Amino acid sequence: MHPPEWNTANCVVIPKPGKKSYSHPKSYRPISLQSCIGNLLESIVAKQLSRTALICGATHTSQIGAQPDNSAIDVLLRTITPIANSISKKKTTNQKPTRPVALTHDIEGAFNQVHPSTLEEIMYQRRMPLYLTNWVAAFNTGRKMAFGFDRQSEPPQPYHCGLPQGSPISPILFLIYSNTMLEKEDYHTDAINISYVDDISMVQLSQTISEANRHLEE
């Protein structure tokens, strides 16, 4: 189990660079500073959870980040390679060219939207090992955060939703949570769908732009 003593974090608000105005909350990034020993335990569990989630089908190979043997470079290559191949085929063969269309978006407030009981239920349904499910439930139970801004900090307050920004285990937990939203059994055969944590890239290769747009909308 995750010790409850490690479930209190200091949340530091950091201004995002390059913003024209800092009057909006989205111009800042909250980072949870947790117990160093707790972070070490979370890193160990995250590696085990990452391997197990792939085996159980709780995550997918199209989800990149927080999983072994992939990186942001893999997202880039898997996105632009089919587009480049389609353009190259148009120039070198007599085949009717396919029209590549790309759609990118992100899941707004990703970590903040994860509900602990829903995440636990997803892990149960995916038949993940009970010891991992119970550990994650303990990790998400009784969390407290001391919100700090401009060198001032409030007393720790309980919160009941969301994953802590900056935690080593939050990215893989979000992948498990988001996979249930992103998976679809009847993707078009010429669709390439890749995600890097909460950033989504969809590429559709079709005979016409309108057909590609229609498949992306679906």
C-alpha positions in Angstrom: 0.0 0.0 0.0 1.0 3.6 -0.5 1.6 5.2 2.9 -0.9 7.9 3.7 1.9 10.1 5.1 3.2 10.6 1.6 -0.2 11.8 0.2 0.4 15.5 1.1 2.0 17.7 -1.5 3.1 21.3 -1.8 1.6 22.7 -5.0 3.8 25.4 -6.5 2.4 27.6 -9.3 4.9 28.3 -12.0 4.3 30.9 -14.8 4.4 29.4 -18.3 7.0 31.2 -20.4 6.1 33.3 -23.4 2.6 34.3 -22.3 1.3 37.7 -23.3 -0.7 38.1 -20.1 -0.6 36.4 -16.8 -4.1 37.4 -15.7 -5.5 34.0 -16.7 -5.1 30.8 -14.6 -4.1 28.9 -17.7 -0.9 31.0 -17.9 0.4 29.1 -14.9 1.5 25.4 -14.4 0.8 23.8 -11.0 3.5 21.3 -9.9 3.0 19.0 -6.9 6.1 18.7 -4.8 5.8 15.4 -2.9 7.9 13.3 -0.6 11.2 12.3 -2.2 10.9 8.8 -0.9 7.3 8.7 -2.1 8.5 9.7 -5.6 11.0 6.9 -5.5 8.2 4.3 -4.7 6.0 5.9 -7.4 8.7 5.5 -10.0 9.1 1.8 -9.2 5.4 1.1 -9.3 5.1 3.2 -12.5 7.5 0.9 -14.4 5.6 -2.2 -13.2 2.3 -0.6 -14.0 3.4 0.4 -17.5 4.5 -3.2 -18.5 1.4 -4.8 -16.9 -1.0 -2.3 -18.5 0.2 -3.2 -22.0 -0.2 -6.9 -21.3 -3.7 -6.5 -19.9 -4.8 -4.2 -22.7 -5.3 -1.3 -20.3 -3.1 0.8 -22.6 -2.3 0.6 -26.3 0.9 0.7 -28.4 -0.4 3.8 -30.1 -0.1 5.6 -26.7 3.4 7.0 -26.4 5.0 8.5 -23.3 5.2 6.9 -19.9 5.7 3.6 -21.6 9.0 1.7 -22.3 10.9 2.1 -25.6 9.1 5.1 -27.0 9.4 8.9 -27.0 8.2 12.1 -28.5 10.4 11.4 -31.6 8.4 8.2 -32.2 5.2 10.2 -32.3 6.7 12.6 -34.8 8.0 9.8 -37.1 4.8 7.7 -36.9 2.8 10.8 -37.8 4.8 12.3 -40.7 6.0 9.1 -42.3 2.7 8.0 -43.8 2.1 11.6 -45.0 5.5 11.7 -46.6 5.0 8.3 -48.2 1.6 9.4 -49.6 3.2 12.6 -51.1 6.1 10.6 -52.5 3.8 8.0 -54.1 1.9 10.8 -55.9 5.1 12.0 -57.6 6.7 8.6 -58.5 3.8 6.3 -59.5 0.8 6.3 -61.7 -1.5 5.2 -58.9 -4.3 7.5 -57.8 -2.8 9.5 -54.9 -4.3 9.4 -51.4 -4.9 12.7 -49.7 -3.4 12.9 -46.2 -5.3 15.0 -43.6 -4.0 15.4 -40.1 -5.9 16.5 -37.0 -4.2 17.3 -33.7 -5.8 18.2 -30.4 -5.2 17.7 -26.7 -7.4 16.7 -23.7 -7.9 19.9 -21.7 -7.1 19.7 -18.0 -6.1 16.1 -18.5 -4.7 15.1 -15.1 -7.2 17.2 -13.3 -10.1 15.3 -14.8 -9.2 11.8 -13.6 -11.7 10.6 -11.1 -10.1 8.0 -8.7 -13.1 5.7 -8.4 -13.5 5.6 -12.2 -9.8 4.9 -12.6 -10.1 2.0 -10.1 -13.1 0.6 -11.9 -11.3 0.7 -15.2 -8.3 -1.2 -13.7 -10.7 -3.9 -12.3 -12.5 -4.2 -15.7 -9.1 -4.6 -17.4 -8.3 -7.4 -15.0 -5.1 -5.8 -13.8 -3.4 -7.4 -10.8 -5.3 -6.7 -7.6 -2.1 -5.5 -5.7 -1.6 -2.7 -8.3 -5.2 -1.7 -8.3 -5.2 -1.5 -4.5 -2.0 0.5 -4.5 -3.4 3.0 -6.9 -6.6 3.3 -4.8 -4.5 4.0 -1.7 -2.4 6.5 -3.7 -5.5 8.4 -4.7 -7.2 8.3 -1.3 -6.9 11.0 1.4 -4.7 13.3 -0.7 -4.0 16.8 0.6 -2.4 19.8 -1.1 -0.9 23.0 0.2 -1.4 25.5 -2.5 1.5 28.0 -2.8 1.8 31.2 -4.9 4.1 34.2 -4.8 6.1 32.7 -1.9 3.0 32.2 0.2 1.4 28.9 1.1 -2.0 27.9 2.6 -2.5 25.0 5.1 -2.9 21.5 3.4 -6.5 21.0 2.1 -8.0 17.7 0.9 -8.9 17.1 -2.7 -10.8 14.2 -4.2 -10.2 14.4 -7.9 -7.3 14.6 -10.3 -3.7 13.3 -10.5 -0.8 15.3 -9.0 1.2 17.2 -11.7 4.8 16.2 -11.4 4.2 12.7 -9.9 6.2 9.9 -11.7 3.1 7.7 -11.8 0.5 10.2 -13.0 1.3 9.9 -16.8 0.8 6.1 -16.9 -2.4 6.4 -14.8 -3.7 8.9 -17.2 -2.9 6.6 -20.2 -5.0 3.9 -18.5 -7.8 6.3 -17.9 -7.8 7.9 -21.4 -7.4 4.6 -23.3 -11.1 3.9 -22.6 -12.0 7.1 -24.3 -9.7 6.8 -27.3 -10.0 3.2 -28.2 -12.3 2.3 -31.1 -12.7 -1.1 -32.8 -13.8 0.1 -36.2 -11.1 2.7 -37.2 -10.8 3.1 -40.9 -8.0 1.0 -42.4 -6.1 4.0 -43.6 -6.2 5.8 -40.2 -3.1 6.4 -38.1 -3.9 7.5 -34.5 -1.1 8.3 -32.1 -1.2 10.0 -28.7 1.6 11.4 -26.5 0.0 11.4 -23.0 -2.8 14.0 -23.5 -1.8 15.2 -27.0 -3.6 13.4 -29.8 -2.6 13.1 -33.5 -4.9 11.6 -36.1 -3.9 11.1 -39.7 -6.3 9.9 -42.4 -5.3 8.8 -45.9 -8.2 8.8 -48.4 -8.9 9.4 -52.1 -10.4 12.8 -51.5 -10.0 15.5 -48.8 -13.8 15.4 -48.1 -13.6 11.6 -47.5 -10.6 12.0 -45.2 -12.4 14.8 -43.3 -15.5 12.6 -42.9 -13.5 9.7 -41.4 -11.7 12.1 -39.0 -15.1 13.4 -37.8 -16.2 9.9 -37.2 
